[in-house]
Structures are given as structure tokens and as C-alpha cells.
Amino acid sequence: MTQPGVVHLGLGAFHRAHQALVYERLIADGDPRWGVVGVAMRSTQLADALASQDGLYSVQIADARSVRWRVPGALLRTCVAARERQQVIEAMAAPSARWITLTVTEKGYGPDLAALVVDGLARRREAGLPGVTVASCDNLSDNGRKLQELCMFEALARDPALGAWIESRCAFPNSMVDRIVPAATEAQHGAAALALGVHDQGALSTEAFWEWVIERRLADPSDAARLAGAGVTVVDEVKPFEDAKLRMLNGSHTALAMIGAVQGWATVADGMAIPGVRRFIHAFMTRVAMPGLARPELPAYRDALLERFANPHLHHRAHQIASDSSLKIPLRWGPALVEGLSAGREMEPLALACAAWMRYLRGEDEAGRAYAMSDPQADALKALARQHAGDAEGMVHALLSVASIWPAGCADDPRWAPRVVHWLRRIEAAGVAAALDEVVSSHTTP
């Protein structure tokens, strides 16, 4: 009988189309210890909908060659942390619990999260239970160490002995996860009803590709072989894979979102069907993201990403990817910018992407259609953009001076700021499409 061995914090689409399918594979291979207690952090709607379906939901998995459906069975029950905190703590402190995993988004790592996790770990210690693996699966560099530091700070503030127990008994591996999972829509619910003959409030779509790279730092070392048998890549050092994903996939995704929002695309696949856009993303990955990376077989990884972005079955909305850009840009563009400038590399595709972000802050596309921006700094950034409307140099300097987004000094760097000014002027004068063609015109790309 399947046991609730995993408590997952962040019951969103990504977890249900990614880790939950790995856990299902482990269960199907004969290890019943990987059943999931899925915890929504605040929203009650999805947790209650899935509970009414006994944790079952459908996943459409599609690429250019095939479309298939799966109904995972690893999700045993759901609860909501904001509504049922005690249930979450009890689930983490259950004798069967072996892993705590998290997909709470980059902005979710704070004292409240640490307090919840440490409450569960403290209860395990009081009960004389073994430690667990606590694995962040969010797009944070060095995510396991960041989570460990957050939890240790909370634990040591309560009781040094609790901190020592967590440090000695629990493992916080770094990990990198990758699968494109668009936000669920009513159209997806309709597709599930048509294909499966059921009304599924949790229906999802995703691509065939998936990847989970995790550090060989586990509370139960024997889990490494089990995970590897299910297709997970277990390594001593996650950083080469993490850096490649952040700069190549996430970095180019943010670039696509900016130019797509400004041009009025519905989805990323719509944009990737345009030859000039595909050439630009190839150039962005090759000339900006790839230099300095150490992941094996980078050109093959780049080409796989291009095919994934172009998948016509993935209705991944440009505005969805553009959300929280002030939080994403420092992680996705910042390191490549700092390294590129330090090494004297040519950074034109990134300068154009930066200019497109500034144009995006206007809040309307090139056809004059207004759109809402979902970003914690939206009001302040739009105000800066309005203040310097018609003054490209002033706008670039003001926006590049936002210290929470851009590296120190880049607003005054003569190798960078003038190039952003150049591309912002070209976008304003000729449009994004013309600027994309210009930035790749002197390079051979597909």
C-alpha cells in the first residue's frame, strides 16, 4: 500500500507535472514509500478540487511527434498551510515521511516558510524519528544551501540543540528541475474532458522533456540509486546544470517574454514560429548564455531548448513568463552580464533583451493594446519609465540604476549602457522585429 513518504510544499502545476510523476514511477517500480501529501501554501481552490477527485488529475504530455495522457496516482491527499497548518506539521512529523520538497517560487523563501519547515522537523526530533531530506526544487541558485541556511537560522534562534539535530540528521541537497508546464486553462480542462470523458479540475499540459538533477546529499543514501533508476540525475555538483538552466532556458525565456509581450504574442510557440525570433534566441543562448558554462554538451542542450520552445502543444503565455521579471532578471541575466563584461565579451543580444524589458514597462504592446504587469515593483518601474518617456538615455540610466535588479555600476558602464540605449532607440523607431533582425544579421544562425 502506498505510504505518504513525501510532503510537498507548493501544490502548483509544476510539481504535479514533474516530481509527482517521478514519485509515481518509483511507486510503480515497487517502492511504495513515495506517496505525496500535497500542501498548497495559501490557495484553497486547487487543494479542495484535487481532494474531491481523490488526488487524481490528468496530464497531457505532448511534443512535435506525439500526444499522450497520464493520470498520476502519487498524490494521496491535500491540505492548505494557511488553513490547516497543524495538519502540515503532522504530515512532516509522520513516521512514514522521508522527504520534504518545495516548489514555492523564488519569492517564497522567507521566515514564514522556515518556521513551517522547522516546526515539522522539531516535532520529528521530539518524537525520536530520523531526519529527512529537505529538497528545494525552485529556480534558486544554490537552493539547498539557501533553504538550509534559512531553516538553521530559525532553528538556532529557538534552540541550539534543535539546530544541531537538523544539521546532523537532515540533508538539504541542491537540485535543478526542468519541465515547461504552462498555467492550467479552461481549454485544457476541455481537452481532458474530450480525451478522457471526465471533468477534471486539475488537468494540466506539459512537454515530453523533463529533467531533475539532484546533489548526492540525502538523508537516506540508498535513495540515490532509486532516484537514478527513475530517471533522475544524481551528481556530486549540481551547479553546472543549474547555471545552464538559469542562463539558457530561464534567461532566454525571459527575453522571449519581453519581446513577446511587446509584440502581442499569445504564446512563446507563436513567437518561435517566426524565423527572426528563433535566430535571436539561438544568438542569445550562444553568444550570451553559453560562454563560461560547464554543463556537458551545451550545443545539444541549446538545440533541445529551441525545439522545446517551439512545441505547438505548449500554450505557454508570454505574459505568464514575464511575471515577476524584477525578481527573475537578477538570477537569469545578472550573472551572464557580470561575467560577459568582465571578460570583454560581446553582449548585444542581452542588451536588446534589456531594452525590450524597458519597452515592456510602458504597459502596452506595439499595436497599442494595454496589458497588466504582475510584478512586485510594477508601479515603481512603470513610474520610472513614464518619467523618462522620450529620453532613451535617461530611461536606461534610471532603470539600470535599480539596485535590486541590476549589478552595481552597470548604469554607467560604457560597454553596456550605451548599447541598451542603442537598442531601445531602435525598438522605439523601427519595432522589435527589426531590432531582432539587426542583432543577428552579422552572425550565422538557423
Protein Blocks (a to p, Z undefined) as FASTA:
>chain_A
ZZdfbccehiafklmmmmmmmmmmmmmnopaklcccdddfklmklmmmmmmnnopacddd
ddfkbccddddfkbmbdcdfklmmmlmmmmmmpmklmbdcddebjklgcfklmmmmmmmm
mmmmmnopacdddddfbdcehklmmmmmmmmmmmmmmomklmmmmmmmpccddddddddd
ddddfklmmmmmmmnopacfkbccddfbdcdddddddfblmlmmmmmmnopacdfblklm
mmmmmmmmmmmmmmmmmmmmmnopablmlmmmpmklmmmmmmmmmmmmmnopabehkllm
mmmmmmmmmmmklccdfklmmgoklmmmmmmmmmmmmmmmmnopafklmmmmmmmmmmmm
nopafkopacddddfklmmmmmmmmmmgoilklmmmmmmmmmklmcghklmmmklmmmmm
mmmmmmmmnojklmmmmmmmmpccZZ
